[in-house]
Amino acid sequence: MTIKALEFLTSEEGRKILEEYKNVGIKDLPSLAFKLSKKKVPFFSEIVTLLKLRSQAQGKFVKSQEMFFTDDGLEQASGERISSYVARRIKELIKDGTVTDLTCGVGGSAIFLAKYLKVRAVDIDEVHLSCARHNAERYGVSASIEFIHGLAEDNLNNTEAFIIDPQRIRDGQTKTRSIYNSQPNIVELLPQMLKVTENICLKISPAFDYEEILKLPGNPEIEIISEDNVNKGAFLWFGQFRGVARRATIIDGDTEVTYTGDRGKNRAETAAALNKYIYIPNKAIIKAELSDEVASRFKLHRISHQNELMTAHELINYPPKVFRTFEVLEYSAFSMSKTKELIKRKALDRAHIVARHFGINPEDLRKTLKLKEGGQHTLIFTEWAGEKYVILGRNI
Ligand SMILES: C[S@@+](CC[C@H](N)C(=O)[O-])C[C@H]1O[C@@H](n2cnc3c(N)ncnc32)[C@H](O)[C@@H]1O
């Protein structure tokens, strides 16, 4: 998208066209593109792309239908629920100061911060910055944001705190996980930011590598945030923002549950045998390495200290999405032929598959076992005390 195209899309004429076609389904967009091109509508291809992006953004933003995005801008934008949570954490400390968002993109973080605080929103990409400005208007917060077209590196001043969500440079087709491949280069920029203020919130890929993070200055808190049991963001909290060593936050609709701890401080007990129920902690808890803390809190036994599967005799109560729970129907030492025999005996044509510390990934197991996804059962493949096991569970 060019700035010229965005100017057209945000003009009265552009908005009218977007409004007229707002209900066109994704699969009908190619024919809409054809129709608009025949009518010589300017920027028809950008119109169709924006309609597609608005529809894809529905899960991220309540006002997605009125917002402006680029492909990258939407993909990299933090969703509304996570941004609101992060903004509330920031405003607890920075009561009425200014926060600088050094890489504001299309405004995913800045808009929600601006509900509580004065924000300086910086971005080097003028199309992203312009999208952010229009999106802030839609949320009624533009008066609280100063938009700055420029480099993060040149805007390290006049602020009580920083938030930064660097661009992750792609390595071929895969999303890179290394903080060394970020723009701006966070490893170089962070020491300069820390000289201005230690109150920094740094967003990184949830697939980060702990070894890299532990080398950073400032000893930040590491928080992992999941939605629908998918790790959507990881945040490093420096200075006075740092509350604990590790935090796992689970967002489920309007509920937020947080578990905190210092990894390894609280060793959970391990199980002598598999009990009636199996619990698999939420992915945020696993990535934050807080499985021991959570097992102790809910009086569960871990299968082993290397394996985050947990077991108990009882069905326990827990806030939504903290665990996936299964009733153990049967289990045995693993072999592919025994597993096939089990599937036949139970007449299963579909099941969920979970593999933990197993050495064969779920997709390969599914292909070999010729099982469809879904249904009431889960086959759990795992290693325990050096032996491989297959467990048939009923989903609770
Ligand atoms: C991951 S996106 C930010 C997303 C944003 N937090 C949101 O939720 O919408 C990263 C942004 O950093 C910007 N960027 C990359 N290098 C920059 C630099 N050196 N200075 C300022 N912005 C930069 C990119 O243009 C991009 O918009």
The ligand as an SDF file (V2000), in Angstrom:
LIG
                    3D

 27 29  0  0  0  0  0  0  0  0999 V2000
    5.6050   -5.3880   14.9830 C   0  0  0  0  0  0  0  0  0  0  0  0
    5.2160   -3.8490   14.2110 S   0  0  0  0  0  0  0  0  0  0  0  0
    4.4670   -2.9720   15.5060 C   0  0  0  0  0  0  0  0  0  0  0  0
    3.0670   -3.3900   15.7720 C   0  0  0  0  0  0  0  0  0  0  0  0
    2.3210   -2.5530   16.7750 C   0  0  0  0  0  0  0  0  0  0  0  0
    2.8080   -2.7610   18.1100 N   0  0  0  0  0  0  0  0  0  0  0  0
    0.8450   -2.8780   16.7240 C   0  0  0  0  0  0  0  0  0  0  0  0
    0.3520   -3.5440   17.6470 O   0  0  0  0  0  0  0  0  0  0  0  0
    0.1890   -2.4810   15.7480 O   0  0  0  0  0  0  0  0  0  0  0  0
    6.7930   -3.1390   14.0100 C   0  0  0  0  0  0  0  0  0  0  0  0
    6.8420   -1.7340   13.4100 C   0  0  0  0  0  0  0  0  0  0  0  0
    8.1840   -1.2520   13.5640 O   0  0  0  0  0  0  0  0  0  0  0  0
    8.4300   -0.3330   12.5270 C   0  0  0  0  0  0  0  0  0  0  0  0
    9.9060   -0.1110   12.4710 N   0  0  0  0  0  0  0  0  0  0  0  0
   10.8770   -0.9530   12.0240 C   0  0  0  0  0  0  0  0  0  0  0  0
   12.0910   -0.3900   12.2270 N   0  0  0  0  0  0  0  0  0  0  0  0
   11.8820    0.8100   12.8320 C   0  0  0  0  0  0  0  0  0  0  0  0
   12.7380    1.8260   13.3240 C   0  0  0  0  0  0  0  0  0  0  0  0
   14.0670    1.7090   13.2520 N   0  0  0  0  0  0  0  0  0  0  0  0
   12.1800    2.9030   13.8920 N   0  0  0  0  0  0  0  0  0  0  0  0
   10.8260    3.0350   13.9800 C   0  0  0  0  0  0  0  0  0  0  0  0
    9.9810    2.0940   13.5320 N   0  0  0  0  0  0  0  0  0  0  0  0
   10.4800    0.9930   12.9790 C   0  0  0  0  0  0  0  0  0  0  0  0
    7.8170   -1.0100   11.3130 C   0  0  0  0  0  0  0  0  0  0  0  0
    7.5560   -0.0520   10.3120 O   0  0  0  0  0  0  0  0  0  0  0  0
    6.5500   -1.6420   11.9230 C   0  0  0  0  0  0  0  0  0  0  0  0
    5.4390   -0.7990   11.7250 O   0  0  0  0  0  0  0  0  0  0  0  0
  1  2  1  0
  2  3  1  0
  2 10  1  0
  3  4  1  0
  4  5  1  0
  5  6  1  0
  5  7  1  0
  7  8  2  0
  7  9  1  0
 10 11  1  0
 11 12  1  0
 11 26  1  0
 12 13  1  0
 13 14  1  0
 13 24  1  0
 14 15  1  0
 14 23  1  0
 15 16  2  0
 16 17  1  0
 17 18  1  0
 17 23  2  0
 18 19  1  0
 18 20  2  0
 20 21  1  0
 21 22  2  0
 22 23  1  0
 24 25  1  0
 24 26  1  0
 26 27  1  0
M  CHG  2   2   1   9  -1
M  END
$$$$
